[in-house]
Amino acid sequence: MTKIQGAYNKYEYWLASIVSLSGRKKIFLGEMFSEAEEVYRARQESLERITILTEREIAEIKAAQGRTEEEIEEELSYCAQRGINLTVWREETYPLRLRDIYNPPYGLFYCGRLPVWEKKSVGIVGARNCTYYGKSAAEQIGQELAAAGIVVVSGMAAGIDGAAQRGALRGGGSTYGVLGCGVDVCYPAGNRELYRQLIEKGGVISEYPPHTRPLALNFPQRNRIISGLSDVVLVVEAKYKSGSLITADFALEQGRDVYALPGRISDVSSQGTNRLIQQGAGVFLSMEDFLKEMHIFSKTEENSCRKKKLSLENLERLVYSCLGLTPKSLEEILTETELGLGELMVALETLRGLGIVSEVYKNYYVRSDGFV
């Protein structure tokens, strides 16, 4: 592994930090020159002989050569203090899944760990402005995948990404966040606790050097790494045009399977996922079927939930049967069950005590034990 400190590695750090140069071209330079130091010291005329480099890219490399070794060493010291590591494409620690994709990142900065090649992994992506249904589904899927020993990869974004990764943490598994900024930058800021837990239980990863801000142009490119690190990509919710669909496109280009969670045709946040299904994506209907298709058997608490349901009294079963992942008001439940208010409230409290129904906001209830 390229440790982040050390004179030898400062040139790898330097080359990995040239944001304006694609990973593919950095790798080409790494193959053409035997060491990254030779790129750092390359003369103008040597660079001009490399036909795949544009004039602008040569200018960017020359500008980067203006960084002194002392400045680079200061950056290495900062990384060592923050627990930031680096692996580059030629090293054994570099994730094997990324080696064969088009335009693989030259280097990956990371805090925590990198995904283990031998473990199955699923990339879960979706809308930032998601529905309660989407958020609940993402959390449940992440939790059950983790419980089955599957690694969850996502982008640590607000909405679906963060929900899936929180679910994976709750399931006791490993999950990795691929960022569109430096790994020392927590974005969004509201996910700081998730960021901390990811470093502890998995890792945060980026091809962008420390201090890089979360610019909009970075995120489409980071999506190719999410799909590249995954065996399968699952889109939980997405609008007709969204970054999640870019991830799905990358996945298809990389030979990964793509699945989508179907949603109501009236929901804007399901237009993209429903369109993916129309175009031939796999349909996520149940965790059991999904795991079978991945040739993995679930280790979740499904049996425990089933036993709880079997023990329900008739009134509780009636109330439970009319609930789903879309919140229903107390008035709607009263109408559908035709129960009195008193007996309905008793049944709801019993179901909440069993952990299979939740009150998401005042007098609105949903199932909280998985898919229906």
C-alpha positions in Angstrom: 0.0 0.0 0.0 1.2 3.5 -0.7 1.3 4.9 2.8 0.5 8.6 2.8 3.7 9.6 4.4 7.2 9.1 3.1 9.4 10.8 0.5 9.0 8.1 -2.1 5.2 8.4 -2.0 4.9 12.1 -2.3 5.1 11.9 -6.1 2.3 9.4 -6.2 0.3 11.8 -4.0 1.2 14.7 -6.4 0.1 12.8 -9.5 -3.1 11.5 -7.9 -3.9 15.1 -6.9 -4.0 16.6 -10.4 -7.8 16.9 -10.6 -8.0 18.2 -14.1 -6.3 15.0 -15.6 -8.4 11.9 -16.0 -7.6 8.7 -14.2 -7.0 7.0 -17.5 -4.4 9.5 -18.6 -2.7 9.5 -15.2 -2.4 5.7 -15.5 -1.0 6.1 -19.1 1.6 8.5 -17.7 2.4 6.1 -14.9 3.0 3.3 -17.4 5.0 5.5 -19.7 7.3 6.8 -17.0 8.6 4.2 -14.6 8.0 6.3 -11.5 5.6 9.2 -10.7 8.7 11.2 -9.8 9.7 11.2 -13.5 6.3 12.7 -14.4 6.9 15.4 -11.7 10.3 16.2 -13.3 9.3 15.8 -17.0 10.3 18.6 -19.3 7.9 20.4 -21.6 9.3 18.8 -24.7 8.8 15.3 -23.2 5.2 15.9 -22.4 4.6 17.4 -25.9 5.7 14.1 -27.4 2.8 12.3 -25.6 0.1 12.4 -28.3 -2.9 11.7 -26.0 -2.2 14.8 -24.0 -3.9 18.0 -25.1 -2.2 21.4 -24.8 -4.4 22.3 -21.9 -3.5 19.0 -20.1 0.2 19.7 -20.6 -0.3 23.2 -19.2 -2.1 21.7 -16.2 0.8 19.2 -15.5 3.3 22.0 -15.8 1.3 24.1 -13.4 1.2 21.2 -10.9 5.0 20.8 -11.3 5.1 24.3 -9.7 4.2 22.8 -6.4 7.4 22.4 -4.3 8.3 19.2 -2.6 8.0 21.0 0.7 4.4 21.9 -0.1 3.6 18.3 -1.0 5.3 17.1 2.2 3.1 19.5 4.2 0.1 17.9 2.6 1.3 14.4 3.5 1.8 15.5 7.1 -1.8 16.8 7.1 -3.0 13.5 5.7 -1.1 11.5 8.3 -2.7 13.6 11.1 -6.2 13.0 9.7 -5.8 9.3 9.0 -6.0 9.7 5.2 -4.5 6.9 3.2 -3.8 6.5 -0.5 -3.7 3.5 -2.8 -2.8 3.8 -6.5 -3.7 1.6 -9.5 -0.4 -0.4 -9.5 -0.7 -1.6 -5.9 -2.3 -4.8 -4.6 -4.6 -2.8 -2.3 -6.2 -1.0 -5.2 -9.7 -2.5 -5.6 -9.7 -5.2 -8.3 -13.3 -4.3 -9.4 -12.0 -0.9 -10.6 -9.1 -2.1 -12.6 -11.1 -3.0 -15.7 -13.6 -0.2 -15.9 -13.2 2.6 -18.5 -11.3 5.5 -17.0 -10.5 4.0 -13.6 -9.2 6.4 -10.9 -5.5 6.6 -10.8 -5.6 6.7 -7.0 -8.1 6.5 -4.2 -7.8 8.5 -1.0 -9.6 6.9 1.9 -10.3 7.0 5.6 -11.1 3.7 7.3 -10.8 0.7 5.0 -11.2 -0.2 1.4 -13.8 -2.8 0.2 -12.7 -6.5 0.2 -12.8 -8.0 -3.2 -14.0 -11.4 -2.1 -17.3 -10.0 -0.6 -20.4 -9.4 -2.7 -21.3 -5.8 -2.9 -24.4 -3.8 -3.9 -24.4 -0.1 -4.8 -27.6 1.6 -3.6 -28.4 5.0 -5.0 -31.4 7.2 -5.3 -33.0 10.6 -4.9 -31.9 13.2 -2.3 -35.4 14.5 -2.0 -37.0 11.1 -1.4 -40.4 10.0 -0.2 -40.9 8.3 3.1 -41.6 5.1 1.2 -38.2 5.3 -0.5 -36.3 6.2 2.6 -37.9 3.3 4.6 -37.2 0.9 1.7 -33.6 2.0 1.4 -33.0 1.5 5.1 -34.6 -1.9 5.2 -32.7 -3.0 2.1 -29.4 -1.8 3.5 -30.0 -3.5 6.8 -31.0 -6.9 5.3 -28.1 -6.8 2.8 -25.6 -6.2 5.6 -27.2 -8.9 7.7 -26.7 -11.3 4.7 -23.0 -10.4 4.6 -23.2 -8.1 1.6 -21.2 -4.9 1.4 -23.3 -1.7 0.7 -21.7 1.0 -1.4 -23.2 4.4 -1.8 -22.5 8.1 -1.9 -23.3 9.2 1.6 -25.7 11.8 0.2 -28.9 13.0 1.8 -32.0 10.9 1.1 -31.7 7.4 -0.3 -27.9 7.0 -0.1 -27.6 7.9 3.6 -30.7 5.9 4.5 -29.3 2.7 2.9 -25.9 3.2 4.6 -27.6 3.8 8.0 -29.5 0.6 7.4 -26.3 -1.3 6.6 -24.7 -0.1 9.8 -27.8 -1.1 11.8 -27.5 -4.5 10.1 -24.0 -4.9 11.5 -22.3 -4.9 8.1 -19.7 -2.9 6.2 -20.6 0.1 4.1 -18.5 2.5 2.1 -19.2 6.0 1.0 -17.8 7.3 -2.3 -17.5 11.1 -2.1 -17.5 13.9 -4.7 -15.1 15.9 -2.5 -12.0 15.3 -0.4 -12.3 12.5 2.3 -11.6 15.2 4.9 -14.8 17.1 3.9 -18.1 15.8 5.3 -20.8 16.5 2.7 -23.6 17.0 3.4 -22.7 18.5 6.8 -25.9 17.0 8.3 -24.4 13.5 7.8 -21.5 14.0 10.1 -22.5 11.2 12.4 -22.9 8.8 9.4 -19.5 10.0 8.2 -17.9 9.1 11.5 -19.6 5.7 11.6 -18.6 4.9 8.0 -14.9 5.5 8.8 -15.3 3.2 11.9 -17.3 0.4 10.2 -16.2 0.7 6.6 -14.6 3.6 4.8 -15.0 6.9 3.0 -13.4 7.0 -0.4 -12.6 9.6 -3.1 -10.4 10.1 -6.1 -10.3 13.8 -5.2 -7.4 15.0 -3.0 -8.0 16.4 0.5 -9.5 19.9 0.8 -11.5 19.4 -2.5 -14.9 21.1 -2.1 -18.1 19.3 -3.2 -18.5 20.8 -6.6 -21.4 19.8 -8.8 -19.2 18.6 -11.6 -17.4 16.1 -9.3 -20.5 14.0 -8.6 -21.2 12.4 -12.0 -17.6 11.2 -12.2 -17.7 9.7 -8.7 -20.8 7.7 -9.7 -18.6 5.5 -11.9 -16.7 4.5 -8.8 -19.8 3.6 -6.9 -20.9 1.3 -9.7 -17.4 0.1 -10.3 -17.0 -1.1 -6.7 -20.4 -3.0 -6.9 -21.5 -6.3 -8.3 -25.0 -5.0 -8.7 -26.5 -1.5 -8.6 -29.9 -0.9 -7.1 -31.8 2.4 -7.8 -34.4 3.0 -5.1 -35.9 6.3 -6.2 -35.0 8.6 -9.0 -36.6 11.4 -11.1 -36.8 11.1 -14.9 -33.4 12.9 -15.0 -31.2 12.4 -12.1 -27.6 11.5 -11.0 -28.8 8.1 -9.9 -29.6 7.2 -13.6 -26.0 8.3 -14.5 -24.8 5.6 -12.0 -27.1 3.1 -13.7 -25.6 4.0 -17.1 -22.1 3.6 -15.7 -23.1 0.2 -14.2 -24.4 -1.0 -17.6 -21.2 0.1 -19.4 -19.2 -1.7 -16.8 -21.1 -5.0 -17.2 -22.9 -4.7 -13.8 -26.5 -5.8 -13.3 -29.0 -3.0 -12.6 -32.1 -3.3 -10.5 -34.8 -0.7 -9.6 -37.4 -0.5 -6.9 -40.8 0.1 -8.6 -42.9 3.0 -7.3 -46.3 4.6 -7.9 -46.7 6.0 -11.3 -48.0 9.2 -9.8 -44.8 9.8 -7.8 -42.2 12.1 -9.6 -39.5 10.3 -7.6 -40.4 7.0 -9.2 -40.4 8.1 -12.8 -36.7 7.2 -13.3 -36.9 3.8 -11.6 -40.1 2.8 -13.4 -38.5 3.9 -16.7 -35.4 1.7 -15.9 -37.7 -1.3 -15.4 -39.4 -0.5 -18.7 -36.0 -0.5 -20.3 -35.1 -3.9 -18.9 -33.6 -3.4 -15.5 -34.2 -6.1 -12.9 -37.3 -5.5 -10.6 -36.6 -5.5 -6.9 -39.7 -7.1 -5.5 -38.4 -8.8 -2.3 -35.1 -9.3 -0.5 -35.6 -13.1 -0.7 -35.8 -13.0 -4.5 -32.9 -10.5 -4.8 -30.6 -12.7 -2.6 -31.5 -15.8 -4.6 -30.5 -14.0 -7.8 -27.2 -13.1 -6.2 -26.9 -16.7 -5.0 -26.9 -15.7 -1.3 -29.3 -16.8 1.4 -30.6 -14.1 3.9 -29.4 -14.1 7.5 -32.0 -11.5 8.5 -34.5 -11.5 11.2 -37.3 -12.5 8.8 -38.3 -15.6 10.8 -38.5 -13.5 14.0 -40.8 -11.0 12.2 -42.9 -13.9 10.9 -43.4 -15.3 14.4 -44.5 -11.9 15.7 -47.1 -11.6 12.9 -48.4 -15.2 13.6 -49.0 -14.3 17.2 -51.2 -11.2 16.5 -54.8 -11.2 17.6 -57.5 -10.7 15.1 -57.9 -6.9 15.6 -54.2 -6.3 15.5 -53.9 -8.4 12.4 -56.7 -6.4 10.8 -55.0 -3.1 11.6 -51.6 -4.4 10.5 -53.0 -5.7 7.1 -54.2 -2.2 6.1 -50.8 -0.6 6.7 -47.9 -0.3 4.3 -44.8 1.8 3.7 -46.8 4.9 2.8 -48.0 6.7 5.9 -51.8 6.4 6.6 -53.7 8.8 8.8 -55.7 7.6 11.8 -58.9 8.6 10.0 -58.0 6.5 7.0 -57.3 3.5 9.2 -60.6 4.0 11.1 -62.4 4.0 7.8 -60.7 0.9 6.4 -60.9 -1.2 9.5 -64.4 0.1 10.7 -63.1 -0.2 14.3 -63.9 2.1 17.2 -61.3 4.7 18.1 -60.5 3.1 21.4 -59.9 -0.5 20.2 -57.9 0.9 17.2 -55.6 2.8 19.5 -55.0 -0.3 21.7 -54.2 -2.3 18.6 -51.8 0.3 17.3 -50.0 0.5 20.6 -49.6 -3.3 20.6 -48.2 -3.2 17.1 -45.8 -0.4 18.0 -44.6 -2.3 21.0 -43.8 -5.3 18.8 -41.7 -3.0 16.6 -43.7 -3.8 13.4 -45.6 -0.5 13.2 -44.3 3.1 13.6 -45.9 6.5 14.1 -43.9 8.6 11.6 -45.6 11.8 12.6 -48.6 12.5 14.7 -51.5 10.2 13.9 -49.8 8.8 10.8 -48.7 5.1 10.8 -46.6 2.7 8.6 -45.3 -0.8 8.8 -41.7 -0.8 10.0 -40.6 -4.4 9.6 -39.9 -4.6 5.9 -41.7 -5.2 2.6 -45.4 -6.2 2.3 
